Amino acid sequence: MAMLTATGTIALTALTVTPAHATTNPVYDKEWALSQFQVTKIRSQYQARGSGVIVAVVDSGVDPTQPDLQGSLLSGLNFSVPSNPSSDTNDRSSDYHGTDVAAMVAAHAHGDPKNPQGLYGLATEAKILPLVDGAEKATATSSAAAIRYAVDHNARVINISGGTLGPCTRDLASSLDYALSKNVVVVAAAGNDGNTTNTASCPADHPGVIDVSAIDQSGHMDKYSHYGNDVTVAAPGVDIEEPARGGNYDTASGSSLAAPWVSAEAALIIGKHPDWTAGQVIRVIIGNTVQGTGQRIDDHVGYGVIDPLKALGAAAPTDTSNPLGGPASSAVTTTTTAPAPNNSASGPTAASAPTSAASAGKSSNIGLYAGLGIGVLVLIGVIVFLITRGRNNNGSGGAGGGGGGGGNGYYPPTPTPGGHYAQPGQPQQYPTPPPNPYQQPSSGGQHPSQYPAQYPPQGTPYTPPSAPRGHPQQGQPPWPQQQP
């Protein structure tokens, strides 16, 4: 169990995870998140890979040529112009954002099945429905249209690794409620402003949505990660191995890369229990974390750090409602027709959650719209969708090093042609930029030396319990000889 320190923070022992049995796949060997999830036990004990589950990725699109996602992509739509969506869902973002997010969910490496190379996600047999919400020019209307499309095309999970400051517009809130009412698990990144203004954002703060913060390999919170009573759970989000353009790989950090681990966990649970409601899935996720208390730990990790292995062993919760709030959901429909594949290549072959509602700060904000001047936001039209992650620009060595451009910034308030993401060490692409609490430092991805006053003191990270409940013990071989 976690221990309370004198300051009231939860102290956990930092871990150093060093693969005891390296494989011949240098990319996989660096995926510390899979080691902490004990992915080989997930495969061997539950045969859980997310088979039959569609995960919609509402983002910048997904590169259909990415080798680790061949056979995993369905045909989606591009809602950059919501009234006239196109079939072009290729990822043209400067930092490969949507592709990276999709890979955390469903990448399955590539090449010789006896000696595969490349990246693995957590739900390797899930299907990805790529939906473009306008990327740097995302609007509330485009994002809402993408969410509704995902629901109407059989997605059981929607991942949104972006957000906008403050409450949702009426249109976006309505689309989220539509998804929740149809038993879709909606997962969103918490944001990367924990070291500055630390402002809650939409959709992460919306009732019923799983709001995900980021931790590092040692169990410390990412100092950039947003925290507050809206945070639901935490997941790995620092120095995460990810695909880059040209078949290369690099590492990046941020809550954008933490959220898809939770989406993948939901896919694993739904694949095992396709008749469960979204509320049951969420109850099992938040009730079976590494900390495992079934109660909120604090504002940094919410109910705790996710533990997919433990969640897969949980019994069905008797309460089928969403513990995070939101609208009541309809009955689960398990007979679905998937959209057509988007690429022709085929890839390589309990404790339950709290029974009481625990929205923990996720109160409905629909009634506030008029007083908050939401009409003005709608008139402006730009939702300022903030990509919630930063790149540390470290290549991954033997896997080919870093490829593709990268930026630490978010969508600017007023989209500028050619602006895209702010590059490290370069000025923002708009005149007289307002203060941006979500902008990560541009000093080569290095974190500042000081934590904010509210941040848990360094040296008291969250400690996982003894194996096999969560993270491997130091010195315990987390990697078997075979890949997942």
C-alpha positions, 0 to 999 in steps of 0.5 A: 500500500501507499504510505502517507508522508508527514506532508500528506503526499503519498510516498512510493519507492522509485523504481529502476526498471532495467530489462534483464532479458533484452530481445532482438527488438531494440524499440520494444526493449525501451518500452518501459510502460509495457514492462510496468504493465506486465504485458506478457502476463496480460497476453498469457494469462488473459489472451487480451489484445483488444480483438474486435474493439474499435478505438477512435483517435480524434486527432491529427490523423494517422499515417497509413504507411506506418509499418507498425500499424499495418492492418490496424487502420479503418477508413475514417474521415477528415472533419477539418471542414465539418460540413464537407468531410473528406476521406483524407485522414493522413497525419500531416502534423509536424510532430506526427501526433495522431500517429503516435497516439494510435501507436500507443493503442494498437501498434504491433511491430512489423517484419518477420513474425519470428523476429519482429521489429518496431513498436508495440501498443497495449491493445495490439489487435484493436482497430483504429478509426482515425478521425481528423478534427482539424489539427491546428485549426480544430474547432468545436464543430469539427471535434464534435462532428468527429465524436458523433461519427465515431459513435455512429460507426461502432467505436467503443472507445474514443481517445482525445489527446488534446483540449481547450481551456475552460468548459466545453462549448454547447456543441462539443459537450452535446457530442460528448454526452451523446458518446457517453449515452451510447456506452462509449468510453471517452478518454482525454489527456489532462493537459501539460500546464501543471507547472504554470496555470494548471487550468482544467480543460475540455474534454478532460474535465467534462462529466463522464470522461476519463481524465489522464495525467502522466507519470515517469518511469520512476513513479514520479508525476510529470511536473508538466502534467495538469493536476486537480480534482478533475484528474481520474487516473495517471499513466506512463507519459514521460520518455515514451518510445513512439514512431517517427516519420520514415520508419524511425522512432524517438521519445516524447513526453506529455499527457497526450501519450498517457491517455492512449494507454488508458484507451488501450486498457479499456479496449482490453477490458471490452474485448474480454467483456463486450457486454459490459457498459462503459460505466462498468469498464470505467469502474474497473479501471479506476477501482483496480489501479496500482494503488488499488484503494478504490478511492481517490488518492489525490489530485495528481493521480486521481484514483491511482496509476492504471494497472491493466493486468489487475483490471482484467482480473476484476469481476463485473461491477454490479453498478453499471452507471458511469462513476464519473457522471454524465448522462445515463447510457443505453444498453450495450449493442455487441453486434457491430459492422466495422468501417472498411480497412484503411490499408491493405497490408496485414499486420503480424499475425475483483475489486470493483470501483466505488458504488457511489458516484464519484465525479470528483469535480466533474460537475455539469457545466451546461447551465453555465454557458450563457453566463460565461459567454459561450456564444462568443466562443462559438462565434469565434469558432476556434476551440483552440485544441491544445496538443497536450504533449512535448517532445524531448528530441531524444532519438532511440539509438539502434531503432533509427533515431529520431525522425520527423519534426517536433514541437513543444507547443499547442495550437495557437489561439488564432490559427496562422497558415503554416504555423502549426506547432511552436518549434523548440527555440523558435518564436510562436507563429502569431503576433504578440502571443498571449501567455500560454500556460500549456507551452512546455519549455524549449530548452531541448526538452529539459525540465526546469529545475524547480517544481511548483509549490503545489507539486509533490516534492521530488524524492517522494514518488508514487510507490507501486505495491509488491509484484505481481499487482503492478510494476515489477520490483527492482531486479525482477526481470520484466522482459521475458525472451519472447515479445508480446 
